[in-house]
Amino acid sequence: MDLVIVESPTKARTLAKYLGNDYKIEASMGHVRDLPEKGGGLAIDIEHDFAPQYTVLVSKKARVAELKKIAKTAKVVYLATDPDREGEAIAYHVQYLLAEKAKGGQERFKRVTFHEITKTAILGALEHPGVVNMPMVHAQQARRVLDRLVGYTLSPLLWKKVRRGLSAGRVQSVAVRLIVDKEREITAFVPEEYWQIFVDLKTEKEKKDLRVELIKIEDKPVKIAKGETAKEIVGELTKASYTVSDVTKEEQHSSPYPPLTTSLLARAGSNVFGWSAKMTMQIAQALYERGYITYHRTDSFNLATEAITMARGYIEQSFGKAYLPAEARVYKTKAASAQEAHEAIRPTRVERVGSELTAEGITSRHQKLYELIRSRFLQCQMSDARFDKTSIFVTAGKYGLKADGKRMIFDGYLKLGKSAEDVFVPEVAAGEVLTLIKVEPVQKFTQPPARYTEAGLIKELEKRGIGRPSTYAAIISTIQDRGYVIKEEKKFNPTAIGEAVVDFLVKNFADVMAYEFTAKMENNLDRIAEGEEKWVPVVREFWESLSKRVEKAEETGARVKVKVESTGKKCPECGEGEVVVRTGRYGKFLSCSLYPECKYTQQYVEYVAGYSCPMDGGRVKAMKSKKGAKFFGCENFPKCKWATWKLPEKKDVNNEK
């Protein structure tokens, strides 16, 4: 009997449906061999070839023993782990451990890869097995070694220079820097006043209302910076006569977006459903392992010819030929790195809709994400949506005004999405005189740059070439778990400790923290995976520079003070220090300013001014749910059960203090 080894029990059960009794399918339960866990030291030979000193994970020793026993009697051992660098590394380590005592040695071990768990894909892979791709293994190993070197050298330094218990990551620290830099942009932003002027008119023939916006003064684009200027213009427009100077009509086309990649999927999960990247990827993993979608870690827009044929056939049969372009759409993709799959994310069977996903463990969330993937896949092969755009130009002396209208002619790919709303404008003709109803000036101010949401941060990481599809979710989870950033109203804010860590690292390790350097290192890892670079020289060059900077920072690097918030209250324990608000791994807490001499600490409670509990009159405080979501409740919670996710506007509050 042949043995097939995959990562997870779910994947094993799915394969078992297609492979009959000639195969025994077992799960490795993820990685089985890695660098030592806590207490194992650096475990990298930095004096010679940077060889990692791998050990079998404590939690996997029993599983490895079972796999060794099974492998002894297997005719062929197929390594069917995921088709990326992590999957390749798992295959390599499983083979290394099982081949030690297995008859026939390495020759009995075959590597098989497939990007969708369907009968055709699996049987095709088994008919054309290969060997473990060592360049991909070396790329994963290089990343693991680099991250270990950074973590084990910079983290102790942060303990000395910033605060005990901190840790640094090669890519995670750069992600925190993005958030800190954005926050400082927001802080430094100075809003500028500007005005928009709208005019409501009535048409002569149909007596319909028409709202136009001032766009030009003496044929120059309008820019009104002061209220006095706006007031003068309003005065002149109030006395002016209005005439239609021109009406233009044109047909506009809207083309569908490309199919989903990992980055786009994570961003869609955040924007559409409000999910974290981690949750989205967990749900996608479950869909892949059950055979519903293709491999979900990819930065490629490519689609297999068979997949395009499947989509076009379904579109024509379900919606008609009008919804099918004359030729299949092809989307250009960025140069895909060696770790990624060769197709975009798509359903394995397009005729299967989300409601038909009823396997064990499938929830409404799985169905929602599947339907999003399916719709995006079909849309990318559908016809353009078409619109009639009408622009009405109005003259009032030296002033030029404009109104735009838009009407859908054909929904095209929008049949499977949210259709655009029509914006109607009345029928008018050039030369028609319009009657003034009112002139409305609107004061506005330029807005600071927005803080990153999860979707925005992933987009920025991808744009800068930092991280790869398989790492985005882990990066975002890690920087929150370490307390370097917090998420408020779905947007990331840096904590005081996050800012302090970034400041220290940027000052003493400018190259490691540089966006371009991090992107270059990712490209080096890609080149290693392609077999174009050797991994040891890449790691050696990085380490030689890093180790010198660590030595210098230990000697000359100034200690960074973490910002605290003043409360203006004396410490109740020592009587000398002040009670301040600090930020730790688990959020804000109260502490004495003389810490560590004074050990006073207290839980921090954020009370909301102007509100009281409608049930018992207690103060309202901000709290967090078990999943980290912010809500508001009575200070006597849980004795008093009153709580709300969103406080009402102040004008609606009848119980203000």
C-alpha positions as CSV (number, residue, x, y, z in Angstrom):
1,M,0.0,0.0,0.0
2,D,1.2,3.5,-0.8
3,L,1.3,6.2,1.9
4,V,0.2,9.8,1.2
5,I,1.3,12.5,3.7
6,V,-0.5,15.8,3.9
7,E,-0.6,18.5,6.6
8,S,-4.0,18.4,8.1
9,P,-6.7,15.8,9.0
10,T,-9.3,17.7,6.9
11,K,-7.1,17.6,3.8
12,A,-6.5,13.9,4.5
13,R,-10.3,13.2,4.6
14,T,-10.9,15.1,1.4
15,L,-8.1,13.1,-0.4
16,A,-9.5,9.9,0.9
17,K,-12.8,10.5,-1.0
18,Y,-10.9,10.3,-4.3
19,L,-8.1,7.8,-3.6
20,G,-9.6,4.4,-2.7
21,N,-8.1,1.6,-0.6
22,D,-4.7,1.5,-2.4
23,Y,-3.6,4.5,-0.5
24,K,-3.2,5.2,3.2
25,I,-3.5,8.9,3.9
26,E,-1.9,10.5,7.0
27,A,-1.5,14.0,8.3
28,S,1.8,15.4,9.7
29,M,-0.2,18.0,11.6
30,G,1.8,20.9,10.2
31,H,5.6,21.3,10.8
32,V,7.3,18.4,12.5
33,R,10.9,19.7,12.7
34,D,12.1,23.2,13.5
35,L,14.6,25.3,15.4
36,P,14.4,24.6,19.2
37,E,11.6,26.2,21.1
38,K,12.2,28.4,24.2
39,G,15.4,27.6,26.0
40,G,17.1,26.1,23.0
41,G,19.3,29.1,22.3
42,L,20.1,30.5,18.9
43,A,20.7,27.0,17.4
44,I,22.4,28.5,14.2
45,D,26.1,28.0,13.4
46,I,27.0,31.6,12.8
47,E,30.7,30.8,12.8
48,H,30.6,28.6,9.7
49,D,27.7,27.9,7.3
50,F,24.7,29.2,9.3
51,A,23.4,25.6,9.5
52,P,20.2,25.5,11.6
53,Q,20.2,22.9,14.3
54,Y,16.7,21.4,13.8
55,T,14.9,19.3,16.4
56,V,11.7,17.4,16.3
57,L,9.0,19.6,17.9
58,V,8.0,18.2,21.3
59,S,4.3,18.3,20.4
60,K,5.0,16.2,17.3
61,K,7.3,13.4,18.6
62,A,4.4,10.9,19.0
63,R,3.1,11.8,15.5
64,V,6.6,11.4,13.9
65,A,6.9,8.0,15.6
66,E,3.6,6.9,14.2
67,L,4.5,8.1,10.7
68,K,7.9,6.2,10.8
69,K,6.1,3.0,11.8
70,I,3.6,3.4,8.9
71,A,6.3,4.4,6.4
72,K,8.3,1.2,7.0
73,T,5.7,-0.9,5.2
74,A,4.7,1.6,2.5
75,K,5.7,0.8,-1.1
76,V,5.9,4.5,-2.0
77,V,5.6,7.6,0.2
78,Y,4.0,10.5,-1.5
79,L,4.6,13.9,0.1
80,A,1.5,15.9,-0.7
81,T,1.9,19.1,1.4
82,D,0.9,22.5,0.2
83,P,2.5,23.9,-3.0
84,D,4.5,26.8,-1.4
85,R,7.7,27.2,0.5
86,E,6.2,26.2,3.9
87,G,4.7,23.1,2.3
88,E,8.0,22.3,0.6
89,A,9.8,22.6,3.9
90,I,7.3,20.3,5.7
91,A,7.8,17.7,2.9
92,Y,11.6,18.0,3.2
93,H,11.6,17.5,7.0
94,V,9.0,14.7,6.9
95,Q,11.2,12.9,4.3
96,Y,14.3,13.5,6.3
97,L,12.9,11.9,9.5
98,L,11.0,9.0,7.8
99,A,13.8,8.0,5.4
100,E,16.2,7.4,8.2
101,K,14.8,3.9,9.0
102,A,12.6,3.3,6.0
103,K,13.5,0.5,3.5
104,G,14.6,1.8,0.2
105,G,15.8,5.1,1.6
106,Q,15.1,8.4,-0.2
107,E,14.1,6.6,-3.5
108,R,10.7,5.6,-2.2
109,F,9.8,9.2,-1.4
110,K,8.0,11.2,-4.1
111,R,6.8,14.8,-4.0
112,V,3.4,15.6,-5.5
113,T,1.8,19.0,-5.8
114,F,-1.7,20.2,-6.8
115,H,-3.3,23.6,-6.6
116,E,-6.8,22.2,-6.1
117,I,-8.1,19.2,-4.3
118,T,-10.1,17.5,-7.0
119,K,-10.0,14.0,-8.3
120,T,-8.5,15.0,-11.7
121,A,-5.8,17.2,-10.0
122,I,-4.8,14.6,-7.4
123,L,-4.6,11.6,-9.8
124,G,-2.7,13.8,-12.3
125,A,-0.2,14.7,-9.6
126,L,0.3,11.0,-8.5
127,E,0.9,10.0,-12.2
128,H,3.7,12.6,-12.5
129,P,5.5,12.7,-9.1
130,G,8.7,14.7,-8.6
131,V,11.2,15.3,-5.8
132,V,11.4,17.8,-3.1
133,N,12.3,21.3,-4.5
134,M,15.4,22.1,-2.6
135,P,15.7,25.8,-3.7
136,M,12.3,26.4,-2.2
137,V,13.3,24.6,1.0
138,H,16.4,26.8,1.1
139,A,14.3,29.9,0.7
140,Q,12.1,28.9,3.6
141,Q,15.1,28.0,5.6
142,A,16.8,31.3,4.9
143,R,13.7,33.2,6.0
144,R,13.6,31.1,9.2
145,V,17.3,31.7,9.9
146,L,17.1,35.5,9.2
147,D,14.1,35.9,11.5
148,R,15.8,33.9,14.2
149,L,18.9,36.0,14.0
150,V,16.9,39.2,14.2
151,G,14.7,38.0,17.1
152,Y,17.6,36.5,19.2
153,T,19.9,39.6,18.8
154,L,17.6,42.6,18.7
155,S,15.1,41.4,21.3
156,P,17.6,41.3,24.2
157,L,18.8,44.7,23.1
158,L,15.3,46.1,23.3
159,W,15.1,44.7,26.9
160,K,18.1,46.7,27.8
161,K,17.3,49.9,26.0
162,V,13.5,50.1,26.0
163,R,11.7,47.7,28.3
164,R,11.9,44.1,29.4
165,G,9.8,41.5,27.6
166,L,9.9,43.1,24.2
167,S,10.8,41.4,20.9
168,A,11.7,42.4,17.4
169,G,10.9,40.8,14.1
170,R,12.5,41.5,10.7
171,V,9.3,42.2,8.9
172,Q,6.9,42.8,11.7
173,S,9.0,45.7,13.1
174,V,8.9,47.3,9.6
175,A,5.1,46.9,9.5
176,V,4.9,48.7,12.9
177,R,7.0,51.5,11.4
178,L,4.4,52.0,8.7
179,I,1.7,52.5,11.3
180,V,3.9,54.8,13.4
181,D,4.9,56.9,10.3
182,K,1.3,57.2,9.3
183,E,0.3,58.4,12.8
184,R,3.0,61.1,12.8
185,E,1.8,62.2,9.4
186,I,-1.7,62.6,10.9
187,T,-0.3,64.5,14.0
188,A,1.7,66.9,11.8
189,F,-1.2,67.5,9.4
190,V,-2.5,71.1,9.3
191,P,-6.0,71.2,7.8
192,E,-6.7,73.8,5.1
193,E,-10.0,75.5,4.5
194,Y,-11.7,75.3,1.2
195,W,-15.2,76.0,-0.2
196,Q,-17.5,74.3,-2.7
197,I,-20.4,76.3,-4.1
198,F,-23.6,74.5,-5.4
199,V,-26.4,76.2,-7.3
200,D,-30.0,74.8,-7.5
201,L,-31.7,75.7,-10.7
202,K,-35.0,74.9,-12.4
203,T,-35.3,74.0,-16.1
204,E,-37.4,76.2,-18.4
205,K,-39.3,73.5,-20.3
206,E,-39.8,70.6,-17.9
207,K,-39.6,72.6,-14.7
208,K,-37.3,70.0,-13.2
209,D,-34.6,70.7,-10.5
210,L,-31.0,70.7,-11.5
211,R,-28.1,71.0,-9.1
212,V,-24.8,72.3,-10.6
213,E,-21.4,72.9,-9.0
214,L,-19.1,75.8,-9.6
215,I,-16.0,74.5,-11.4
216,K,-14.5,77.5,-13.2
217,I,-14.0,81.2,-12.9
218,E,-13.0,82.9,-16.1
219,D,-12.1,79.5,-17.6
220,K,-9.7,78.7,-14.8
221,P,-10.3,75.8,-12.3
222,V,-11.9,77.1,-9.2
223,K,-10.1,77.1,-5.9
224,I,-11.8,79.0,-3.0
225,A,-9.7,79.1,0.1
226,K,-11.5,81.7,2.3
227,G,-15.0,82.3,3.4
228,E,-14.8,86.0,2.4
229,T,-14.1,84.9,-1.2
230,A,-17.0,82.4,-1.1
231,K,-19.3,85.1,0.2
232,E,-18.4,87.5,-2.6
233,I,-19.0,84.7,-5.2
234,V,-22.3,83.7,-3.7
235,G,-23.4,87.4,-3.9
236,E,-22.6,87.6,-7.6
237,L,-24.2,84.2,-8.4
238,T,-27.4,85.2,-6.6
239,K,-27.7,88.1,-9.1
240,A,-26.5,86.2,-12.2
241,S,-28.5,84.7,-15.1
242,Y,-28.0,81.0,-16.0
243,T,-27.9,79.5,-19.4
244,V,-27.1,76.0,-20.6
245,S,-23.8,76.4,-22.6
246,D,-23.4,72.7,-23.7
247,V,-24.7,69.2,-23.2
248,T,-22.4,66.2,-23.9
249,K,-23.4,62.6,-23.9
250,E,-21.0,59.6,-24.1
251,E,-21.1,55.9,-23.5
252,Q,-18.8,54.7,-20.7
253,H,-17.6,51.2,-20.0
254,S,-16.7,49.7,-16.7
255,S,-14.6,46.6,-16.8
256,P,-14.6,43.9,-14.1
257,Y,-11.8,43.5,-11.6
258,P,-9.2,40.7,-11.9
259,P,-9.7,37.4,-10.0
260,L,-8.7,37.3,-6.3
261,T,-5.1,36.9,-5.0
262,T,-4.2,36.4,-1.4
263,S,-3.8,40.1,-0.8
264,L,-7.1,40.9,-2.5
265,L,-8.9,38.2,-0.7
266,A,-7.7,39.4,2.7
267,R,-8.6,42.9,1.8
268,A,-12.1,41.9,0.7
269,G,-12.6,39.9,3.9
270,S,-11.8,43.1,5.8
271,N,-13.8,45.5,3.6
272,V,-16.9,43.4,2.9
273,F,-17.3,41.3,6.1
274,G,-15.1,43.2,8.7
275,W,-13.0,40.1,9.3
276,S,-9.4,40.1,10.3
277,A,-6.8,38.8,7.8
278,K,-6.2,35.8,10.1
279,M,-9.9,34.8,10.1
280,T,-10.2,35.2,6.3
281,M,-7.2,33.0,5.7
282,Q,-8.4,30.4,8.2
283,I,-11.8,30.2,6.4
284,A,-10.0,30.1,3.0
285,Q,-7.8,27.2,4.3
286,A,-10.8,25.2,5.3
287,L,-12.4,25.8,1.8
288,Y,-9.2,24.7,0.1
289,E,-8.8,21.6,2.2
290,R,-12.3,20.5,1.5
291,G,-11.8,20.9,-2.2
292,Y,-14.1,23.9,-2.8
293,I,-11.4,26.4,-4.0
294,T,-8.0,26.4,-5.5
295,Y,-4.9,27.1,-3.4
296,H,-5.4,30.4,-1.6
297,R,-1.8,31.6,-1.2
298,T,-0.9,33.2,-4.5
299,D,-0.1,36.6,-6.0
300,S,-0.9,35.5,-9.5
301,F,-3.9,36.6,-11.7
302,N,-3.4,33.7,-14.0
303,L,-6.3,31.3,-14.7
304,A,-6.0,27.8,-16.2
305,T,-7.4,27.4,-19.7
306,E,-9.9,24.8,-18.3
307,A,-11.0,27.2,-15.6
308,I,-11.7,30.0,-18.2
309,T,-13.6,27.5,-20.4
310,M,-15.6,26.4,-17.3
311,A,-16.5,30.1,-16.4
312,R,-17.4,31.1,-20.0
313,G,-19.7,28.1,-20.4
314,Y,-21.5,28.8,-17.2
315,I,-21.9,32.5,-18.0
316,E,-23.4,31.8,-21.5
317,Q,-25.7,29.2,-20.2
318,S,-26.9,31.1,-17.1
319,F,-27.0,34.7,-18.4
320,G,-26.9,34.6,-22.2
321,K,-24.3,35.5,-24.9
322,A,-24.6,39.2,-24.2
323,Y,-22.8,38.7,-20.9
324,L,-19.9,36.9,-22.6
325,P,-17.0,38.9,-24.2
326,A,-15.9,37.8,-27.6
327,E,-12.6,36.7,-26.2
328,A,-11.6,35.4,-22.8
329,R,-10.1,38.1,-20.5
330,V,-6.5,37.8,-19.5
331,Y,-5.1,39.7,-16.6
332,K,-1.5,40.8,-16.3
333,T,0.1,39.8,-13.0
334,K,3.2,40.9,-11.2
335,A,6.2,38.6,-11.5
336,A,5.1,35.8,-9.2
337,S,7.6,34.6,-6.6
338,A,8.6,31.0,-6.5
339,Q,6.6,30.2,-3.4
340,E,3.2,31.1,-4.9
341,A,0.7,29.0,-6.7
342,H,0.3,29.5,-10.5
343,E,-3.4,30.4,-10.5
344,A,-5.6,33.0,-8.9
345,I,-8.1,31.9,-6.2
346,R,-11.2,30.4,-7.8
347,P,-13.9,27.7,-7.1
348,T,-13.0,24.2,-8.3
349,R,-16.6,23.8,-9.6
350,V,-18.3,27.0,-10.7
351,E,-21.8,25.5,-10.8
352,R,-21.7,24.9,-7.1
353,V,-23.1,27.9,-5.1
354,G,-22.4,28.8,-1.5
355,S,-25.6,27.3,-0.1
356,E,-24.5,23.9,-1.4
357,L,-21.5,23.9,0.9
358,T,-22.7,21.6,3.7
359,A,-19.7,19.5,4.7
360,E,-18.9,19.0,8.3
361,G,-17.5,22.2,9.9
362,I,-18.9,24.5,7.1
363,T,-20.5,27.6,8.5
364,S,-22.3,30.6,7.0
365,R,-18.9,32.4,7.0
366,H,-17.4,29.7,4.8
367,Q,-20.4,30.0,2.5
368,K,-20.0,33.8,2.4
369,L,-16.3,33.8,1.5
370,Y,-16.8,31.0,-1.1
371,E,-19.6,33.0,-2.8
372,L,-17.3,36.1,-2.8
373,I,-14.6,34.1,-4.5
374,R,-17.0,32.5,-6.9
375,S,-18.6,35.8,-7.9
376,R,-15.3,37.5,-8.5
377,F,-14.1,34.6,-10.6
378,L,-17.2,34.7,-12.8
379,Q,-17.2,38.5,-13.0
380,C,-13.7,38.6,-14.3
381,Q,-14.8,36.7,-17.4
382,M,-18.1,38.7,-18.0
383,S,-18.8,41.6,-20.3
384,D,-18.3,45.3,-19.4
385,A,-21.1,47.2,-17.8
386,R,-22.2,50.1,-20.0
387,F,-23.4,53.6,-18.9
388,D,-24.7,56.7,-20.6
389,K,-22.9,59.7,-19.1
390,T,-24.5,63.1,-19.5
391,S,-22.7,66.3,-18.6
392,I,-24.5,69.6,-18.5
393,F,-22.4,72.8,-18.6
394,V,-24.0,76.0,-17.4
395,T,-22.7,79.6,-17.7
396,A,-23.4,82.5,-15.4
397,G,-21.3,85.4,-16.6
398,K,-17.7,84.6,-15.8
399,Y,-18.7,81.5,-13.8
400,G,-18.8,78.0,-15.2
401,L,-20.8,75.3,-13.5
402,K,-21.4,71.6,-14.2
403,A,-23.7,68.7,-13.4
404,D,-23.1,65.0,-14.3
405,G,-25.6,62.3,-14.7
406,K,-25.1,58.6,-15.2
407,R,-27.6,55.9,-16.4
408,M,-26.9,52.2,-16.7
409,I,-27.5,50.8,-20.2
410,F,-26.3,47.2,-19.6
411,D,-25.3,45.7,-16.2
412,G,-22.7,43.2,-17.6
413,Y,-20.5,41.9,-14.8
414,L,-22.5,44.0,-12.3
415,K,-25.3,41.4,-12.6
416,L,-23.3,39.4,-10.0
417,G,-22.5,42.4,-7.8
418,K,-23.8,45.6,-6.5
419,S,-25.2,47.6,-9.4
420,A,-24.3,51.2,-9.6
421,E,-27.1,53.6,-8.8
422,D,-28.3,55.9,-11.6
423,V,-27.8,59.6,-11.2
424,F,-30.5,61.4,-13.2
425,V,-30.3,64.8,-14.7
426,P,-33.2,66.5,-16.6
427,E,-33.3,66.8,-20.3
428,V,-32.0,70.3,-21.4
429,A,-30.7,71.8,-24.6
430,A,-27.8,74.2,-25.2
431,G,-29.1,77.8,-25.0
432,E,-31.9,77.0,-22.5
433,V,-32.4,79.6,-19.8
434,L,-32.5,78.3,-16.2
435,T,-34.2,79.8,-13.2
436,L,-32.3,80.2,-9.9
437,I,-33.7,78.6,-6.8
438,K,-30.8,79.1,-4.4
439,V,-27.0,79.2,-4.1
440,E,-25.4,77.1,-1.4
441,P,-21.8,77.5,-0.2
442,V,-20.3,74.6,1.7
443,Q,-17.2,75.0,3.9
444,K,-14.8,72.1,4.0
445,F,-11.4,71.3,5.3
446,T,-8.7,69.0,3.9
447,Q,-8.5,65.8,5.8
448,P,-5.4,64.1,7.3
449,P,-4.4,60.8,5.8
450,A,-6.5,57.9,7.1
451,R,-5.1,55.4,9.5
452,Y,-4.5,51.9,8.1
453,T,-7.2,49.3,8.3
454,E,-6.2,45.7,7.9
455,A,-7.1,46.0,4.2
456,G,-5.1,49.2,3.8
457,L,-2.0,47.8,5.6
458,I,-2.0,44.7,3.5
459,K,-2.3,46.8,0.4
460,E,0.7,49.0,1.5
461,L,2.8,46.0,2.4
462,E,2.2,44.4,-1.0
463,K,2.9,47.7,-2.8
464,R,6.2,48.1,-1.1
465,G,7.1,44.4,-1.6
466,I,7.2,43.7,2.2
467,G,6.2,40.2,3.2
468,R,4.5,37.7,0.9
469,P,1.0,36.3,0.6
470,S,1.6,33.6,3.1
471,T,2.9,36.1,5.8
472,Y,0.4,39.0,5.8
473,A,-2.0,37.5,8.3
474,A,0.8,36.4,10.6
475,I,2.4,39.9,10.5
476,I,-0.8,41.6,11.5
477,S,-1.6,39.2,14.3
478,T,2.0,39.4,15.7
479,I,2.2,43.2,15.9
480,Q,-1.1,43.3,17.8
481,D,-0.2,40.4,20.1
482,R,3.0,42.1,21.1
483,G,1.1,45.3,22.0
484,Y,2.9,47.5,19.5
485,V,-0.4,48.5,17.8
486,I,-4.0,48.4,18.8
487,K,-7.1,48.4,16.6
488,E,-9.7,51.0,17.3
489,E,-12.8,51.3,15.1
490,K,-11.1,48.9,12.7
491,K,-8.1,51.2,12.3
492,F,-4.5,50.7,13.6
493,N,-3.1,53.1,16.2
494,P,0.5,52.6,17.4
495,T,0.9,52.3,21.2
496,A,3.5,54.2,23.1
497,I,5.7,51.1,23.4
498,G,5.3,50.6,19.6
499,E,6.6,54.1,18.9
500,A,9.5,53.7,21.3
501,V,10.6,50.4,19.7
502,V,10.4,51.9,16.2
503,D,12.4,55.0,17.3
504,F,15.1,52.9,18.8
505,L,15.4,50.5,15.9
506,V,15.3,53.2,13.2
507,K,18.0,55.2,15.0
508,N,20.3,52.2,15.5
509,F,19.3,49.8,12.7
510,A,18.4,52.1,9.8
511,D,19.1,49.6,7.1
512,V,17.1,46.7,8.7
513,M,14.1,49.1,9.3
514,A,14.3,50.6,5.8
515,Y,11.3,49.7,3.6
516,E,13.5,49.3,0.5
517,F,15.9,47.0,2.4
518,T,13.1,44.7,3.6
519,A,11.7,44.5,0.0
520,K,15.2,43.7,-1.4
521,M,15.5,40.9,1.1
522,E,12.2,39.5,0.0
523,N,13.4,39.6,-3.6
524,N,16.6,37.8,-2.5
525,L,14.4,35.0,-0.9
526,D,12.5,34.8,-4.2
527,R,15.8,34.4,-6.1
528,I,16.9,31.6,-3.7
529,A,13.6,29.8,-4.3
530,E,14.1,30.2,-8.1
531,G,17.6,28.7,-7.7
532,E,19.2,32.0,-8.8
533,E,20.9,32.7,-5.4
534,K,22.6,30.5,-2.7
535,W,21.0,31.0,0.7
536,V,24.2,31.0,2.8
537,P,25.8,34.1,1.2
538,V,22.5,36.1,1.5
539,V,22.3,35.3,5.2
540,R,26.0,35.9,5.8
541,E,25.9,39.4,4.3
542,F,22.9,40.3,6.4
543,W,24.4,38.9,9.6
544,E,27.8,40.6,9.2
545,S,26.1,44.0,9.0
546,L,23.6,43.2,11.7
547,S,26.1,41.9,14.3
548,K,28.3,45.0,13.9
549,R,25.3,47.3,14.5
550,V,24.2,45.3,17.5
551,E,27.7,45.7,19.1
552,K,27.6,49.4,18.5
553,A,24.1,49.9,19.7
554,E,24.9,48.0,22.9
555,E,27.8,50.4,23.6
556,T,26.4,53.7,22.4
557,G,22.7,53.3,21.9
558,A,20.7,55.7,24.1
559,R,17.9,54.3,26.2
560,V,14.5,55.2,24.9
561,K,11.8,56.4,27.3
562,V,8.3,55.1,26.6
563,K,5.7,58.0,26.6
564,V,3.2,57.9,29.4
565,E,0.0,59.8,30.0
566,S,-0.3,62.0,33.0
567,T,-3.3,61.7,35.4
568,G,-2.2,64.6,37.7
569,K,-2.7,62.3,40.8
570,K,-0.1,61.4,43.4
571,C,0.8,57.7,43.8
572,P,-1.2,56.3,46.7
573,E,1.6,53.8,47.5
574,C,4.8,55.8,47.7
575,G,3.3,59.3,47.9
576,E,6.1,60.8,45.8
577,G,5.6,59.7,42.2
578,E,2.7,60.5,40.0
579,V,0.1,58.0,38.7
580,V,0.6,57.7,35.0
581,V,-1.1,55.7,32.2
582,R,1.3,53.2,30.6
583,T,0.7,50.8,27.7
584,G,1.7,47.2,28.0
585,R,1.1,44.0,26.0
586,Y,-2.5,43.8,27.2
587,G,-3.4,47.4,26.8
588,K,-3.3,50.4,29.1
589,F,-2.7,50.3,32.9
590,L,-2.0,52.7,35.7
591,S,1.4,52.8,37.3
592,C,3.7,55.0,39.4
593,S,6.0,57.3,37.5
594,L,8.9,56.1,39.7
595,Y,8.6,52.5,38.5
596,P,10.6,50.2,39.0
597,E,11.4,51.8,42.4
598,C,7.7,51.9,43.2
599,K,5.7,48.8,42.1
600,Y,2.2,50.4,42.3
601,T,-0.1,49.3,39.4
602,Q,-3.8,49.4,38.9
603,Q,-6.3,48.5,36.2
604,Y,-7.0,51.3,33.8
605,V,-10.6,52.1,33.3
606,E,-11.7,54.5,30.5
607,Y,-14.8,56.4,31.6
608,V,-16.9,58.2,29.0
609,A,-17.7,61.8,30.0
610,G,-21.3,63.0,29.6
611,Y,-23.0,59.6,29.8
612,S,-24.6,57.6,32.7
613,C,-26.2,54.2,32.8
614,P,-29.9,54.4,32.0
615,M,-30.6,51.5,34.3
616,D,-28.8,52.4,37.6
617,G,-27.2,55.8,36.9
618,G,-23.6,54.5,37.1
619,R,-20.8,55.9,35.1
620,V,-20.3,54.5,31.5
621,K,-17.0,52.9,30.8
622,A,-15.3,51.4,27.7
623,M,-14.6,47.7,27.8
624,K,-13.5,44.9,25.5
625,S,-15.1,41.6,24.6
626,K,-13.3,38.3,24.7
627,K,-12.5,38.8,21.0
628,G,-11.1,42.3,21.6
629,A,-14.1,44.3,20.3
630,K,-14.8,47.5,22.1
631,F,-18.1,48.1,23.8
632,F,-19.6,50.3,26.5
633,G,-21.2,49.4,29.7
634,C,-22.1,50.4,33.2
635,E,-19.3,50.7,35.7
636,N,-21.3,48.1,37.7
637,F,-21.1,45.6,34.9
638,P,-21.7,42.6,35.0
639,K,-23.9,43.1,38.1
640,C,-25.7,45.7,36.0
641,K,-26.4,44.2,32.6
642,W,-26.7,47.4,30.6
643,A,-24.2,47.5,27.6
644,T,-24.1,48.8,24.1
645,W,-21.8,48.5,21.1
646,K,-22.3,52.2,20.1
647,L,-23.1,55.2,22.2
648,P,-25.9,57.5,20.9
649,E,-25.1,61.0,19.7
650,K,-24.9,63.5,22.6
651,K,-28.0,65.3,21.4
652,D,-30.0,62.1,21.9
653,V,-28.8,61.5,25.5
654,N,-31.2,62.5,28.1
655,N,-29.1,61.4,31.1
656,E,-26.0,63.6,30.7
657,K,-24.3,64.5,33.9
